[in-house]
Amino acid sequence: MLRQYIHWRRLIGESVEIRQHGQIIRTGTVDDAMADSTALWIAGDATQPRTVYEAALGQPAAEPADRPAADALTS
């Protein structure tokens, strides 16, 4: 089973990597997150807009950028 970071609110202000199928699909700073970890927002930057990632849609969960690489998909 793939690892999932459960407490997304604890990531607010942290740099993270969003991974899907072993590939980094987004890096950035967590701007906000739902208390129940159903969604989080990566802050916009010069190249990408603010983006929401939702667990219910099977989108990947965030992993802190300083942790070892791992696929992190929601179930």
Buried (B, 14 or more C-beta within 10 A) or exposed (E): EBEBBEEBEEBEEEBBBBBBEEEEEBBBBBBBBBEEBEBBBBBEEEEEEEBBBEBEEEBBBBBEBEEEEBBBBBE
